[in-house]
Structures are given as C-alpha cells and as structure tokens.
Amino acid sequence: MAALRSAPALRLARLAALPRRAPRCPATAKAPPPPPPPFDSLDTFTDRHVGPDDHEASFMLSKPASWPPPSPQQSASPPPPSATSPCPPSELHARAKALGSQNRKFKSCIGMGHHNAAVPPVILRSAMENPAWYTPYTPYQPEVAQGRLESLVNYQTMIASLTGMDVANASLLDETTAAAEGMAMSYAHSGQKRKSFFVDSAVLPQTIAALRTRAKGSGIRPLVGDSRAALEDPELRADLADQVHASGALVVCATDLLALTLLTPPGEWGADVVLENSARFGVPAGYGGPHGAFFAVTDRLKRKMPGRLIGRSKDTVGSPAYRLALQTREQHIRREKATSNICTSQALLANMAAMYAVYHSPVGLTRIAEKIHLFAQLLHAGVGRVGFRVVNDAYFDTLTIDVSPVCKNAEAVHAAAALKSINLRRIDSTRVGVTFDESVGYEGLETLVSVFSTTASGPTEVLASIPEPIAAALPSSLVRTSGFRVSNSCG
C-alpha cells in the first residue's frame, strides 16, 4: 500500500524534472530556468514561441543601446504596460466559456436588414464548415473550381429571375456597399454631369449613411425624400420610372429577396438596378454581417456592373466549363477601363444562398415567405385586440406599432419584451418595430402576442383564438404573377 500511495508523488517528481527548451544563447545562460511547478499546465504557448525567450531578451537588453541614441522624447516615454501572466490554451478556453455563459440570449425581432435564417444541416456541414468551400478566394484557376463556379451561376440565375432583371453579378460585400456602387454607377452613367441622387426615406438608415459617405468623395448630393406613394400605385410607379428614364437617370431599387417570391419584380416595373443582401437565404446572422449582397442590372448596363460575372464556356475538348467572364476592377483590367474598384465578393455566402434556394425550390421559398407574412398578420390582429394600433396597413414581414393608445411610452413594451428575452426595434418614444423571419415559430409568435397583452394589462391573448386572415396584407397591384427559377438547370 505504501508503494501505491507514493506512485503519484513519484510521477509528479518525474514530471517536474522534465527538461525545458534550452536557450539559444548558451553563453549567456548562467543557470538553467527553474522547472515549472508540478501542478502547472504544460500546454503553454511561450515554450513553443519561435521568437526570443526570456534569456535571449535579457541578453539583448544587457547590450549597449543602438546607434543613434534615442531622442529625449523617446527617453521620456513611459514604460509599456506590463503583460498579464501567460494563460494556457485550455485554461483560456475555459475562461472564455465561463465568460460567455454570463450572456443572456435574446431573440432579435429588430429587422433593419438583419434576419435570422434556418440553415439546412446539409448546407451547414457541406459548405459553411467545409474548407473546400470556405477557404478559396478568387477562382483564378477555373479548372479546379468548377463546382464553386457552377454554384455561383445558380446564384446569378436565381437573383436575375427573382428580381426580373437581365444580368446579376456573383455577389458584393454587403447591401450598403451595393447601394453605394449603384449610386456611383448612376453617376458614371450620366457622364458625371448629374450630381443629385434621390434616396427614399424608407431606405435603411445604415444604407443612407453609407451613401452620404460615398457621395462626399465624388461631389454627389444625396437628396432624401418620400416616394412610397408613387411606388405603391402601379400606374404612378411606371410613370415615375418613365420620367426618370426620360431625364437620362437610372432607377435603383433596394428590395428584400425573400419578399420577391410574393411581390412584383422590380424589373417588371422599370428598375435599372436592383440590389440588397441575400442573407435570408440560409445565411446565419453572424453578429450582424457582413452579408453577401446581390446586384442585378438591365442588359445595357452589364459592362458597367461592379464585381464579377461567372459565365459558361467550353474547354479545349468542347465540354461545358465555367469561368470568370466579366471583371470590372482595376486589378483585373486596364485602369482606364475599370468601372469599379470594389474588391470583395461573398462567394461562400452567395453559394450558401444558391444552395438554400435549390434545397427548398421555388415552391418551398414561396411557402416560407407566406408563413412569415402570415405571422405578421396574426400579430397585427393580436395587438389590435388589446388596443395597440399598427401604423402600416401594407407590409410583408415588419409591423410599426403605435403604443400611445395603451401606454405613454414605448419603454413599457421594450421592458416587457426584455423579460421574455426579445429585442424589438426602437423607433421613437411611441412606436416600436417588429420584424419576422424564418426562425420565428409558433411559440415565438405566442410570446410576442403575450408581450403586448401584458403591457396592456389585459388578459393574455391566446394565439389560437385569433382568426386567420382571409387575404394578404399586400396591395393587389404588388402581388407577383410571374414564376422564377433558382438554378441554371431546373425551375
């Protein structure tokens, strides 16, 4: 028994006696470094660092100062802050996990261009977590990137079909970048003579901010106003597009890709450029982005379109092959012929969106959009029964709710939502915004209804008691009548 009891102590003594890395300056090492205590972690980074160790650093610092001597300002500078003690990777992981466990997980119904998506496991594992898909950058060697290029062609086909446009590129960085590129392209199309760019006030605030920033460098004047009344009426919308075209300008439309499964494509009422992001198609939120943007144009603008265009060609034996067919950057073509300096696409996220669309098919995508719209309608009916007023009668997935008939301040609604771990959009002191996405289920909708019922101090509304709406809350003039495709080979 005594031998058994001494075995752990013997093993610890042997562990403490293990040699550490010898210093690379043996002449300066007067004594070997002390061994670590037997209970310390041995997976430390400092012992494996390829740079100078403590003994080498001491040796360098013991030598005379380099020439020329430091200036008085450098000599008077304070010493650098002392670093904390090194932390082994395993301990760092445990600390990070403990710190993360203190977070509260909230459900976001803020919207504003950012939505949660239900990523199909087969796409998550085979694409997003697959280094063959997430590591490649620009496919300069198309012979080893045929699958990736073919998927991007599906993405371009899906975007062009949903938007009703002639050509779509292989994605841009995000929707604000795409909007800025749309403004810059319109400016270039006018010969840089027209410097006013009208922006609807309903455009996302971050997009308006990006447009104003981009406009400063070119002398463009962004004019923010309201054109929604004209866009909701089909005759006025077509008339507005005709007037814009008659003046030599372009119509740039920011839209919601999932909503276009139900709404009239912008290409059918005269838009020249259609853009936004494709994150709703199976791309997780990722702490707010960036999300792969799409950019579609009419045929006459295809050579002015920013980004890359994937095309189908033939190889040396006549078989179908995909390649980069159009690139508009300075890096790829002569600078004087470049129409854009945009350099970042989102090939991985674009491919995920393309695979998501193929996975669900046009019928499945339409069902997802109809479910989201139905949930918004049910919440509209639910909050109306307890006294709140929905400001926007026409909507797809977002409600703007006036709380003044029930409470003096919107903070009461936000406080009730926080108790249920839900974030709503803060519009002002009397209005809140609620946006639905694919991740909201029956229980989530029921919780949202209860938030407003609790704020109204009334009986909790039961979702099952709310009658299902008879018609969609979409203007009949905006309902889509044409079909769409999600790949280059199937409908």
PyMOL commands that set and color helices and strands:
alter all, ss='L'
color gray80, all
select helices_A, chain A and resi 2-16+26-28+46-48+54-62+72-75+89-100+121-128+131-134+142-144+146-163+175-189+205-216+228-232+234-246+259-261+266-268+286-288+299-304+335-337+347-385+411-419+442-455+463-465+476-478
alter helices_A, ss='H'
color red, helices_A
select strands_A, chain A and resi 107-109+167-168+196-200+221-225+252-254+273-277+293-297+308-314+320-327+389-390+398-402+422-426+431-435
alter strands_A, ss='S'
color yellow, strands_A
deselect
rebuild
show_as cartoon
